Amino acid sequence: MAEIVELIFLGMGVGALSGFFGIGGGTILVPALLFIGYDMKMAVGISVLQMVFSSIYGSYLNLKKGTLDIKMVLMIGLGGFAGALTSNLIVSALSSTTLEWIFLGFVLFAMARMFMHTANHGETEVKSAHPVILFAIGMVLGAFSISIGVGGSILLVPILAGFLHVPLKNAISAGLFFVVFSSVSGLISLSVGGHIDYVHGILIGVASMVGVFGGIWLKHVVPVVHHKRFLMVFYLIVSSYFVYRLVVV
């Protein structure tokens, strides 16, 4: 019973972070599951299943609030779906330790991008990119991010905000919508390989929907400059834990 309560609160917390930062939730859920004793590959499977719940519900809420431009991110999402189908092959081929190093690399890259000055472009015209390029970006993000239990938005958000001039809050909404494609595809792929713990994954996923609602509400209240600072703190905590886990322990 205590474990169930622990997982419910974990799901609610992950959901809140998912809605606030536009992430699938794996960036915090995977380290948390490792901390309480799950193997890396099983943690990845639970995380992917949770992301299906949080990303679909969160994207619905963002669409209602008018911050989600489906047309803009659709091609990237389709690429993410195609790329994530290969996640089972990647998870099966690599060791848990290798996956953890890749996870740390993703987080450090996101931190580096957030350290760079990325202004909130506001009314600046959003840049366009060729659909093939957008599809390729999504495919790469989908393949490798799902393999480490994250949705890919921790890299997609900096790309949209920093290179295509998408306002930060809209980029965060687009990032969460991208997770819909990558997580559903990843769920299909990882299910084939037997890497999904459905009972705990569904429990955390349903609980995360409660947190998503609060996180998205908070996202629209907090100023952009403070939002970026919270993102940096978030990335720093997660990366510090993995450095400790991989280097110190």
Backbone as CSV, one residue per row, in Angstrom:
resi,resn,N_x,N_y,N_z,CA_x,CA_y,CA_z,C_x,C_y,C_z
1,MET,0.826,-1.209,0.000,0.000,0.000,0.000,0.860,1.260,0.000
2,ALA,1.933,1.219,0.800,2.828,2.379,0.882,3.463,2.657,-0.474
3,GLU,3.797,1.577,-1.206,4.411,1.747,-2.524,3.430,2.392,-3.499
4,ILE,2.162,2.009,-3.426,1.148,2.584,-4.311,0.988,4.081,-4.058
5,VAL,0.922,4.454,-2.776,0.802,5.874,-2.419,2.025,6.648,-2.907
6,GLU,3.199,6.048,-2.756,4.445,6.674,-3.209,4.421,6.921,-4.711
7,LEU,3.949,5.938,-5.471,3.898,6.067,-6.924,2.848,7.084,-7.371
8,ILE,1.738,7.171,-6.636,0.698,8.158,-6.962,1.235,9.573,-6.789
9,PHE,1.896,9.824,-5.675,2.460,11.158,-5.441,3.585,11.461,-6.431
10,LEU,4.340,10.425,-6.773,5.394,10.596,-7.774,4.785,10.978,-9.117
11,GLY,3.696,10.301,-9.500,3.024,10.615,-10.752,2.473,12.029,-10.777
12,MET,1.880,12.481,-9.676,1.341,13.835,-9.607,2.454,14.867,-9.741
13,GLY,3.584,14.608,-9.070,4.708,15.534,-9.157,5.292,15.601,-10.558
14,VAL,5.445,14.435,-11.169,5.970,14.373,-12.540,5.019,15.074,-13.506
15,GLY,3.721,14.876,-13.305,2.733,15.525,-14.162,2.803,17.041,-14.065
16,ALA,2.991,17.560,-12.857,3.099,19.010,-12.675,4.311,19.554,-13.427
17,LEU,5.437,18.855,-13.328,6.638,19.269,-14.047,6.436,19.160,-15.553
18,SER,5.718,18.127,-15.972,5.435,17.920,-17.387,4.650,19.093,-17.972
19,GLY,3.600,19.515,-17.266,2.804,20.624,-17.752,3.547,21.947,-17.706
20,PHE,4.350,22.143,-16.672,5.047,23.422,-16.483,6.206,23.597,-17.446
21,PHE,6.980,22.522,-17.669,8.163,22.608,-18.507,7.943,22.085,-19.926
22,GLY,6.772,21.495,-20.203,6.512,20.979,-21.537,7.258,19.696,-21.840
23,ILE,7.665,18.979,-20.802,8.414,17.741,-20.982,7.471,16.548,-20.829
24,GLY,7.921,15.383,-21.258,7.095,14.194,-21.086,7.048,13.741,-19.641
25,GLY,8.075,14.102,-18.888,8.149,13.728,-17.486,9.259,12.754,-17.178
26,GLY,9.809,12.135,-18.212,10.845,11.132,-18.003,12.126,11.681,-17.426
27,THR,12.402,12.966,-17.672,13.633,13.570,-17.176,13.715,13.490,-15.660
28,ILE,12.570,13.515,-14.990,12.552,13.400,-13.531,12.073,12.023,-13.090
29,LEU,11.174,11.397,-13.862,10.621,10.104,-13.459,11.665,9.005,-13.512
30,VAL,12.495,8.974,-14.548,13.511,7.929,-14.663,14.490,7.973,-13.487
31,PRO,15.077,9.146,-13.152,15.956,9.182,-11.968,15.234,8.784,-10.687
32,ALA,13.970,9.202,-10.546,13.207,8.868,-9.343,12.992,7.359,-9.225
33,LEU,12.668,6.714,-10.327,12.451,5.264,-10.318,13.757,4.515,-10.053
34,LEU,14.854,5.036,-10.604,16.157,4.427,-10.316,16.482,4.546,-8.827
35,PHE,16.137,5.680,-8.255,16.430,5.944,-6.842,15.684,4.979,-5.918
36,ILE,14.451,4.615,-6.303,13.664,3.730,-5.429,13.846,2.254,-5.790
37,GLY,14.769,1.973,-6.731,15.165,0.589,-6.943,14.850,-0.063,-8.272
38,TYR,14.260,0.677,-9.221,13.938,0.083,-10.522,15.191,0.012,-11.401
39,ASP,15.250,-0.989,-12.258,16.308,-1.087,-13.258,16.084,-0.017,-14.335
40,MET,17.173,0.427,-14.987,17.086,1.498,-15.978,16.103,1.159,-17.093
41,LYS,16.167,-0.049,-17.618,15.309,-0.404,-18.743,13.839,-0.464,-18.335
42,MET,13.541,-0.950,-17.130,12.159,-0.977,-16.663,11.670,0.434,-16.362
43,ALA,12.576,1.274,-15.843,12.235,2.670,-15.570,11.879,3.391,-16.869
44,VAL,12.621,3.089,-17.927,12.339,3.686,-19.243,10.943,3.286,-19.708
45,GLY,10.588,2.008,-19.564,9.276,1.536,-19.993,8.144,2.198,-19.239
46,ILE,8.278,2.324,-17.916,7.255,2.982,-17.107,7.140,4.447,-17.500
47,SER,8.283,5.081,-17.724,8.300,6.495,-18.093,7.573,6.743,-19.414
48,VAL,7.821,5.888,-20.391,7.179,6.045,-21.702,5.664,5.917,-21.581
49,LEU,5.203,4.949,-20.798,3.765,4.766,-20.615,3.154,5.975,-19.914
50,GLN,3.841,6.502,-18.913,3.361,7.701,-18.222,3.267,8.884,-19.172
51,MET,4.245,8.995,-20.089,4.269,10.127,-21.019,3.060,10.135,-21.949
52,VAL,2.548,8.963,-22.285,1.357,8.896,-23.134,0.203,9.630,-22.455
53,PHE,0.015,9.363,-21.172,-1.065,10.011,-20.412,-0.849,11.524,-20.311
54,SER,0.325,11.920,-19.829,0.562,13.338,-19.552,0.608,14.184,-20.813
55,SER,1.186,13.654,-21.893,1.327,14.458,-23.116,-0.008,14.666,-23.823
56,ILE,-0.847,13.627,-23.881,-2.143,13.768,-24.553,-3.041,14.726,-23.782
57,TYR,-3.116,14.541,-22.471,-3.966,15.422,-21.662,-3.419,16.843,-21.641
58,GLY,-2.099,16.979,-21.491,-1.486,18.304,-21.463,-1.658,19.045,-22.779
59,SER,-1.534,18.344,-23.895,-1.698,18.981,-25.204,-3.134,19.442,-25.406
60,TYR,-4.081,18.665,-24.905,-5.490,19.070,-24.961,-5.703,20.377,-24.191
61,LEU,-5.115,20.479,-23.007,-5.249,21.700,-22.207,-4.563,22.889,-22.887
62,ASN,-3.378,22.667,-23.462,-2.667,23.743,-24.154,-3.438,24.222,-25.380
63,LEU,-4.083,23.288,-26.088,-4.879,23.651,-27.254,-6.046,24.535,-26.843
64,LYS,-6.692,24.197,-25.723,-7.800,25.008,-25.216,-7.343,26.410,-24.825
65,LYS,-6.098,26.528,-24.342,-5.579,27.822,-23.912,-4.979,28.619,-25.070
66,GLY,-4.913,28.021,-26.260,-4.466,28.739,-27.441,-2.963,28.846,-27.613
67,THR,-2.166,28.029,-26.901,-0.709,28.110,-27.035,-0.132,26.969,-27.867
68,LEU,-0.982,26.116,-28.411,-0.499,24.986,-29.206,-0.838,25.179,-30.670
69,ASP,0.201,25.277,-31.504,0.043,25.376,-32.955,0.330,23.989,-33.536
70,ILE,-0.724,23.227,-33.754,-0.572,21.842,-34.207,0.123,21.770,-35.564
71,LYS,-0.217,22.663,-36.464,0.349,22.628,-37.812,1.865,22.774,-37.786
72,MET,2.364,23.630,-36.888,3.796,23.904,-36.825,4.599,22.661,-36.438
73,VAL,4.088,21.889,-35.497,4.879,20.789,-34.941,4.471,19.419,-35.503
74,LEU,3.475,19.386,-36.383,2.969,18.112,-36.882,4.041,17.306,-37.606
75,MET,4.814,17.942,-38.492,5.828,17.205,-39.246,6.931,16.693,-38.335
76,ILE,7.321,17.491,-37.344,8.322,17.033,-36.375,7.767,15.847,-35.594
77,GLY,6.489,15.923,-35.251,5.858,14.842,-34.509,5.815,13.544,-35.287
78,LEU,5.503,13.642,-36.580,5.478,12.437,-37.419,6.873,11.820,-37.516
79,GLY,7.894,12.677,-37.591,9.271,12.173,-37.584,9.602,11.493,-36.271
80,GLY,9.122,12.089,-35.177,9.337,11.501,-33.861,8.687,10.135,-33.741
81,PHE,7.493,9.995,-34.310,6.799,8.703,-34.286,7.617,7.653,-35.022
82,ALA,8.131,8.014,-36.194,8.922,7.069,-36.992,10.217,6.695,-36.271
83,GLY,10.874,7.687,-35.701,12.135,7.419,-35.005,11.955,6.572,-33.766
84,ALA,10.887,6.832,-33.013,10.669,6.107,-31.763,10.370,4.634,-31.989
85,LEU,9.945,4.270,-33.186,9.688,2.856,-33.486,10.960,2.013,-33.387
86,THR,12.111,2.673,-33.469,13.387,1.956,-33.378,13.886,1.853,-31.935
87,SER,13.139,2.408,-30.978,13.627,2.473,-29.598,13.862,1.095,-28.990
88,ASN,13.035,0.119,-29.338,13.227,-1.224,-28.786,14.569,-1.799,-29.218
89,LEU,14.958,-1.555,-30.465,16.245,-2.042,-30.963,17.393,-1.406,-30.196
90,ILE,17.270,-0.097,-29.921,18.330,0.624,-29.209,18.423,0.155,-27.763
91,VAL,17.263,0.046,-27.091,17.245,-0.397,-25.693,17.799,-1.817,-25.567
92,SER,17.461,-2.676,-26.502,17.923,-4.067,-26.456,19.414,-4.176,-26.740
93,ALA,19.941,-3.266,-27.549,21.341,-3.352,-27.967,22.307,-2.741,-26.953
94,LEU,21.848,-1.763,-26.172,22.743,-1.038,-25.264,22.526,-1.467,-23.818
95,SER,23.572,-1.358,-23.011,23.483,-1.687,-21.595,22.786,-0.565,-20.829
96,SER,22.337,-0.868,-19.615,21.686,0.140,-18.784,22.627,1.303,-18.486
97,THR,23.894,1.010,-18.234,24.869,2.065,-17.942,25.057,2.987,-19.134
98,THR,25.133,2.407,-20.327,25.275,3.220,-21.536,24.068,4.125,-21.715
99,LEU,22.871,3.609,-21.464,21.654,4.416,-21.563,21.678,5.565,-20.560
100,GLU,22.216,5.321,-19.359,22.290,6.376,-18.359,23.254,7.473,-18.797
101,TRP,24.375,7.117,-19.422,25.311,8.120,-19.940,24.664,8.952,-21.049
102,ILE,23.893,8.300,-21.907,23.196,9.019,-22.969,22.171,9.971,-22.364
103,PHE,21.472,9.502,-21.345,20.493,10.337,-20.638,21.178,11.599,-20.100
104,LEU,22.319,11.412,-19.434,23.055,12.551,-18.885,23.472,13.509,-19.994
105,GLY,23.890,12.967,-21.142,24.283,13.815,-22.260,23.134,14.678,-22.752
106,PHE,21.928,14.105,-22.823,20.751,14.863,-23.237,20.490,16.031,-22.286
107,VAL,20.551,15.757,-20.984,20.274,16.790,-19.995,21.326,17.894,-20.043
108,LEU,22.602,17.528,-20.174,23.666,18.528,-20.232,23.548,19.401,-21.472
109,PHE,23.137,18.803,-22.594,22.944,19.587,-23.802,21.827,20.609,-23.603
110,ALA,20.737,20.157,-22.997,19.621,21.065,-22.735,20.042,22.190,-21.812
111,MET,20.865,21.883,-20.812,21.373,22.911,-19.903,22.215,23.930,-20.650
112,ALA,23.076,23.436,-21.535,23.946,24.335,-22.300,23.130,25.290,-23.157
113,ARG,22.071,24.775,-23.761,21.210,25.614,-24.592,20.497,26.676,-23.757
114,MET,20.088,26.296,-22.539,19.383,27.246,-21.698,20.316,28.298,-21.125
115,PHE,21.603,27.986,-20.985,22.571,28.971,-20.531,22.759,30.066,-21.566
116,MET,22.637,29.684,-22.833,22.766,30.663,-23.908,21.571,31.599,-23.884
117,HIS,21.795,32.814,-24.254,20.716,33.807,-24.222,19.722,33.523,-25.331
118,THR,18.516,33.178,-24.932,17.428,32.949,-25.880,16.290,33.882,-25.510
119,ALA,16.173,34.981,-26.238,15.158,35.974,-25.906,13.770,35.455,-26.233
120,ASN,12.794,35.935,-25.509,11.413,35.631,-25.856,11.020,36.538,-27.016
121,HIS,10.916,35.983,-28.206,10.792,36.801,-29.407,9.447,37.479,-29.569
122,GLY,8.460,37.078,-28.794,7.170,37.766,-28.812,6.572,37.832,-30.197
123,GLU,6.529,39.050,-30.755,5.883,39.255,-32.047,6.806,38.974,-33.223
124,THR,8.092,38.614,-32.949,9.008,38.309,-34.039,8.460,37.148,-34.867
125,GLU,8.569,37.280,-36.175,8.010,36.260,-37.057,8.717,34.922,-36.868
126,VAL,7.936,33.895,-36.729,8.476,32.550,-36.567,9.113,32.099,-37.880
127,LYS,10.339,31.589,-37.811,11.023,31.128,-39.012,10.438,29.805,-39.478
128,SER,10.520,29.572,-40.772,10.025,28.316,-41.329,11.199,27.423,-41.699
129,ALA,10.956,26.138,-41.775,11.973,25.175,-42.183,11.322,24.166,-43.112
130,HIS,12.118,23.579,-43.995,11.592,22.605,-44.945,11.005,21.411,-44.196
131,PRO,9.853,20.909,-44.633,9.217,19.759,-43.955,10.126,18.557,-43.795
132,VAL,11.003,18.312,-44.773,11.921,17.169,-44.688,12.899,17.358,-43.529
133,ILE,13.363,18.596,-43.355,14.285,18.895,-42.251,13.579,18.707,-40.911
134,LEU,12.340,19.197,-40.825,11.567,19.057,-39.590,11.321,17.579,-39.274
135,PHE,11.012,16.792,-40.318,10.785,15.352,-40.132,12.054,14.675,-39.629
136,ALA,13.205,15.048,-40.209,14.481,14.444,-39.818,14.828,14.784,-38.373
137,ILE,14.581,16.037,-37.975,14.831,16.441,-36.591,13.988,15.597,-35.642
138,GLY,12.714,15.467,-35.967,11.819,14.677,-35.136,12.230,13.221,-35.070
139,MET,12.696,12.676,-36.183,13.076,11.259,-36.228,14.261,10.982,-35.307
140,VAL,15.267,11.848,-35.355,16.450,11.673,-34.499,16.064,11.808,-33.025
141,LEU,15.284,12.838,-32.721,14.856,13.049,-31.332,14.023,11.874,-30.834
142,GLY,13.112,11.385,-31.664,12.253,10.283,-31.271,13.025,9.005,-31.009
143,ALA,14.002,8.704,-31.861,14.760,7.457,-31.735,15.559,7.402,-30.442
144,PHE,16.298,8.468,-30.162,17.209,8.422,-29.020,16.560,8.841,-27.707
145,SER,15.597,9.756,-27.759,14.995,10.207,-26.506,14.133,9.116,-25.873
146,ILE,13.313,8.433,-26.667,12.475,7.363,-26.123,13.338,6.228,-25.582
147,SER,14.497,6.014,-26.175,15.392,4.947,-25.713,15.919,5.210,-24.310
148,ILE,15.888,6.466,-23.861,16.354,6.792,-22.508,15.193,7.251,-21.635
149,GLY,13.961,7.053,-22.111,12.796,7.302,-21.274,12.313,8.730,-21.215
150,VAL,12.756,9.577,-22.141,12.254,10.949,-22.192,11.579,11.170,-23.537
151,GLY,10.756,12.218,-23.621,9.966,12.433,-24.825,10.655,13.185,-25.943
152,GLY,11.779,13.836,-25.643,12.493,14.593,-26.671,12.299,16.080,-26.583
153,SER,11.341,16.529,-25.790,11.056,17.964,-25.733,12.159,18.750,-25.044
154,ILE,12.997,18.098,-24.210,14.075,18.835,-23.564,15.081,19.338,-24.599
155,LEU,15.100,18.741,-25.776,15.924,19.234,-26.869,15.106,20.022,-27.884
156,LEU,13.861,19.632,-28.086,13.031,20.302,-29.080,12.701,21.730,-28.673
157,VAL,12.419,21.959,-27.396,12.066,23.310,-26.938,13.192,24.313,-27.227
158,PRO,14.470,24.010,-26.887,15.541,24.943,-27.246,15.679,25.160,-28.754
159,ILE,15.423,24.110,-29.543,15.507,24.251,-31.006,14.431,25.203,-31.515
160,LEU,13.197,25.021,-31.048,12.097,25.876,-31.497,12.277,27.320,-31.039
161,ALA,12.669,27.505,-29.776,12.806,28.854,-29.233,14.072,29.548,-29.734
162,GLY,15.171,28.805,-29.825,16.446,29.413,-30.163,16.700,29.597,-31.650
163,PHE,16.167,28.690,-32.488,16.470,28.733,-33.915,15.286,29.136,-34.785
164,LEU,14.089,28.798,-34.371,12.912,29.118,-35.186,12.108,30.287,-34.611
165,HIS,12.620,30.893,-33.523,12.012,32.095,-32.933,10.583,31.878,-32.423
166,VAL,10.288,30.680,-31.996,8.979,30.405,-31.416,8.977,30.917,-29.970
167,PRO,7.969,31.712,-29.552,7.898,32.177,-28.164,7.998,31.007,-27.192
168,LEU,8.683,31.221,-26.060,9.004,30.137,-25.146,7.777,29.330,-24.724
169,LYS,6.704,29.999,-24.316,5.524,29.274,-23.837,4.894,28.439,-24.957
170,ASN,4.920,28.953,-26.195,4.409,28.183,-27.333,5.331,27.012,-27.663
171,ALA,6.651,27.232,-27.512,7.616,26.162,-27.761,7.426,25.034,-26.751
172,ILE,7.122,25.396,-25.513,6.887,24.399,-24.472,5.632,23.583,-24.787
173,SER,4.585,24.256,-25.262,3.364,23.544,-25.659,3.637,22.613,-26.828
174,ALA,4.438,23.085,-27.797,4.782,22.259,-28.952,5.620,21.057,-28.528
175,GLY,6.520,21.276,-27.560,7.351,20.186,-27.074,6.523,19.074,-26.457
176,LEU,5.509,19.448,-25.690,4.656,18.444,-25.064,3.827,17.703,-26.115
177,PHE,3.398,18.413,-27.165,2.635,17.776,-28.229,3.511,16.781,-28.996
178,PHE,4.791,17.114,-29.162,5.726,16.197,-29.812,5.818,14.880,-29.037
179,VAL,5.739,14.992,-27.704,5.838,13.806,-26.850,4.687,12.837,-27.117
180,VAL,3.528,13.349,-27.557,2.407,12.468,-27.895,2.850,11.461,-28.954
181,PHE,3.494,11.944,-29.995,3.919,11.086,-31.101,5.019,10.118,-30.661
182,SER,6.059,10.669,-30.019,7.200,9.833,-29.653,6.838,8.797,-28.600
183,SER,5.998,9.179,-27.630,5.669,8.235,-26.549,4.740,7.120,-27.020
184,VAL,3.749,7.445,-27.852,2.857,6.402,-28.372,3.648,5.415,-29.222
185,SER,4.521,5.934,-30.071,5.346,5.066,-30.905,6.308,4.244,-30.050
186,GLY,6.916,4.908,-29.065,7.827,4.201,-28.171,7.139,3.121,-27.375
187,LEU,5.902,3.376,-26.965,5.131,2.378,-26.228,4.917,1.130,-27.077
188,ILE,4.600,1.346,-28.349,4.416,0.210,-29.270,5.704,-0.595,-29.391
189,SER,6.813,0.119,-29.590,8.091,-0.534,-29.807,8.571,-1.277,-28.556
190,LEU,8.512,-0.616,-27.405,9.004,-1.226,-26.166,8.101,-2.359,-25.690
191,SER,6.812,-2.283,-26.041,5.897,-3.373,-25.686,6.306,-4.667,-26.377
192,VAL,6.749,-4.533,-27.619,7.202,-5.718,-28.374,8.374,-6.382,-27.666
193,GLY,9.256,-5.556,-27.084,10.435,-6.092,-26.409,10.199,-6.486,-24.960
194,GLY,8.978,-6.300,-24.458,8.660,-6.675,-23.083,9.255,-5.768,-22.030
195,HIS,9.442,-4.469,-22.361,10.076,-3.536,-21.436,9.077,-2.653,-20.688
196,ILE,7.781,-2.985,-20.725,6.760,-2.132,-20.112,6.162,-2.804,-18.876
197,ASP,6.171,-2.082,-17.759,5.475,-2.506,-16.539,4.135,-1.768,-16.551
198,TYR,3.095,-2.427,-17.070,1.817,-1.757,-17.308,1.129,-1.325,-16.010
199,VAL,1.197,-2.145,-14.984,0.496,-1.828,-13.736,1.012,-0.526,-13.126
200,HIS,2.310,-0.452,-12.901,2.885,0.750,-12.296,2.875,1.929,-13.269
201,GLY,3.043,1.639,-14.557,3.032,2.706,-15.554,1.687,3.395,-15.646
202,ILE,0.610,2.616,-15.661,-0.739,3.187,-15.730,-1.067,3.938,-14.445
203,LEU,-0.658,3.401,-13.308,-0.898,4.060,-12.022,-0.243,5.438,-11.991
204,ILE,1.016,5.498,-12.372,1.729,6.776,-12.402,1.140,7.687,-13.469
205,GLY,0.779,7.116,-14.627,0.237,7.912,-15.728,-1.068,8.597,-15.374
206,VAL,-1.985,7.871,-14.753,-3.271,8.453,-14.357,-3.056,9.539,-13.308
207,ALA,-2.177,9.279,-12.332,-1.894,10.279,-11.300,-1.251,11.526,-11.903
208,SER,-0.449,11.338,-12.957,0.240,12.480,-13.561,-0.724,13.470,-14.210
209,MET,-1.900,13.003,-14.630,-2.866,13.883,-15.270,-3.351,14.963,-14.314
210,VAL,-3.428,14.635,-13.022,-3.807,15.630,-12.018,-2.740,16.714,-11.936
211,GLY,-1.484,16.274,-11.908,-0.383,17.230,-11.845,-0.262,18.080,-13.092
212,VAL,-0.529,17.497,-14.259,-0.438,18.237,-15.525,-1.355,19.463,-15.520
213,PHE,-2.547,19.282,-14.999,-3.507,20.387,-14.953,-2.926,21.567,-14.172
214,GLY,-2.346,21.287,-13.002,-1.758,22.352,-12.195,-0.525,22.950,-12.836
215,GLY,0.292,22.109,-13.470,1.511,22.595,-14.098,1.243,23.537,-15.255
216,ILE,0.247,23.229,-16.067,-0.091,24.092,-17.203,-0.699,25.402,-16.721
217,TRP,-1.495,25.341,-15.678,-2.029,26.585,-15.100,-0.886,27.473,-14.629
218,LEU,0.106,26.883,-13.958,1.238,27.648,-13.435,2.083,28.220,-14.569
219,LYS,2.205,27.465,-15.669,3.005,27.924,-16.810,2.501,29.246,-17.349
220,HIS,1.186,29.446,-17.346,0.605,30.664,-17.894,0.609,31.823,-16.895
221,VAL,1.013,31.542,-15.665,1.059,32.576,-14.627,2.473,33.121,-14.436
222,VAL,3.470,32.235,-14.513,4.864,32.610,-14.249,5.451,33.368,-15.444
223,PRO,6.136,34.515,-15.209,6.798,35.263,-16.291,7.865,34.419,-16.981
224,VAL,8.135,34.703,-18.250,9.072,33.912,-19.047,10.462,33.877,-18.423
225,VAL,10.949,35.015,-17.927,12.309,35.074,-17.371,12.443,34.138,-16.167
226,HIS,11.423,34.070,-15.342,11.445,33.161,-14.197,11.289,31.711,-14.651
227,HIS,10.520,31.529,-15.702,10.319,30.189,-16.258,11.654,29.592,-16.682
228,LYS,12.486,30.379,-17.360,13.796,29.915,-17.811,14.690,29.568,-16.630
229,ARG,14.621,30.371,-15.558,15.432,30.094,-14.376,15.018,28.777,-13.721
230,PHE,13.721,28.537,-13.659,13.238,27.276,-13.103,13.713,26.096,-13.942
231,LEU,13.717,26.269,-15.269,14.208,25.217,-16.164,15.662,24.887,-15.860
232,MET,16.485,25.927,-15.651,17.900,25.720,-15.380,18.104,24.956,-14.080
233,VAL,17.374,25.329,-13.049,17.483,24.641,-11.759,17.078,23.177,-11.912
234,PHE,16.020,22.963,-12.662,15.512,21.608,-12.906,16.568,20.739,-13.579
235,TYR,17.169,21.257,-14.670,18.195,20.513,-15.378,19.419,20.265,-14.493
236,LEU,19.778,21.247,-13.680,20.955,21.128,-12.821,20.785,20.017,-11.787
237,ILE,19.605,19.930,-11.193,19.341,18.894,-10.193,19.416,17.510,-10.819
238,VAL,18.771,17.341,-11.970,18.749,16.031,-12.635,20.151,15.608,-13.066
239,SER,20.906,16.534,-13.673,22.253,16.194,-14.145,23.187,15.889,-12.983
240,SER,23.032,16.606,-11.877,23.874,16.366,-10.702,23.650,14.959,-10.154
241,TYR,22.395,14.529,-10.159,22.095,13.182,-9.665,22.760,12.121,-10.545
242,PHE,22.715,12.311,-11.861,23.305,11.311,-12.749,24.833,11.325,-12.687
243,VAL,25.428,12.493,-12.509,26.876,12.553,-12.330,27.271,11.791,-11.067
244,TYR,26.519,12.002,-10.006,26.775,11.279,-8.754,26.614,9.779,-8.950
245,ARG,25.555,9.397,-9.664,25.256,7.968,-9.859,26.301,7.278,-10.739
246,LEU,26.784,7.960,-11.771,27.670,7.341,-12.740,29.158,7.493,-12.398
247,VAL,29.498,8.586,-11.711,30.911,8.882,-11.466,31.322,8.638,-10.024
248,VAL,30.485,9.116,-9.084,30.869,9.050,-7.672,30.626,7.666,-7.092
249,VAL,29.394,7.123,-7.341,29.047,5.827,-6.732,29.870,4.696,-7.343
